[in-house]
Amino acid sequence: MYRFLLTRQWVTLTLVALALIPAFVWLGFWQLHRHEQRVARNDLISQSLAAPVVPMTELTSVGTGPDPDDRFRPVTATGVYDAGHEVLTRSRTGPNDEVGYLVLTPLLQDDGTAVLVNRGWVPAGGDVTVAPEVPAPPAGEITVNGRLMVDETTANTGIKDRPGLPERMVMLVNSEQRAEALGTPMLAGFIDLTDSSPADEAEGAPLPREAPDHTGIGAHFAYAIQWWIFAAGVPAGWIILLRREVKDREAEAGKQHRTPAPSPAPHREPATATGG
C-alpha cells in the first residue's frame, strides 16, 4: 500500500521535510540566543547606569580597556578641550532619524594624556562633502560627565572605515585613531557626554546622545516559539499528506473494484441468402 513513498514525488517531499525540521529548530534557538543577549544587554546597561560616578582613569588607561562590562558606566574627566583637533563622525542619526554627525573633541588632562569626548550630535549641512560649522566648545578647564564607551571598530559596529574622507571627517569613534592624529597618549574608549561644568550654553551646541534604551526586549522569544511550531508542523503536515494520499488511493482502488467488466457482445449467426 505504501510503495508510492518510493516515487520521486514522495522521496523529494520527505527529504525536504527532513531538511526543514532541523533548520527550523536551529532558527528557533538562534532567536532564543538573541533574546538572551538582549536581556543580558539590558541588565548590563541598567546596572552600569546605576553605578556611582568614578574618574575615567579608574576604568581604562592608555592603550588598554575599558572592559566591555564597564560600558555605560558614569565617568568624569577634567581638562581643556583641544578644538583644533576636533573631528566629525559621519552618517549618525539624531532626533527624528535625521542624518548628521557626532562631534569628537579631545580633552587634554594635566597628566599629559587626553580623553576623547563625544560632545553630541549636529545636523548635516547642505553639502555632505563639507563639514558643517559647529560652535566651539567651552574654553578653559572643564569637567565633563558622561557614559564610558568602548572604541568603535568595523568588527563591533559593521561600519567600514573608508579612507579619503573630506577634511575633519571620520567614520568611527575610536580613541586609538584620534591619539595617532593628535600625537598625544589617549585613554582607551571615549565618553558620551551628558553634561559638563561649566555647561556648554552656546547656540547650536551639539545635542548629547540620550541614554540607551534598556527596557524593551523585542520579539525574539516569540520568534523562537514560532520557528519551533513550524518545526513541529512539518511532520504533522507530512502525515496529513500521507493519510490523504492513502485515502485517495484506497478510494480509487475501491472504485475500480466496484466497476463491472463490460459484457461480451451477443453472438449472431450470419444471415443466409434465399432465392425467390
Disulfide bonds with the S-S distance in Angstrom:
none
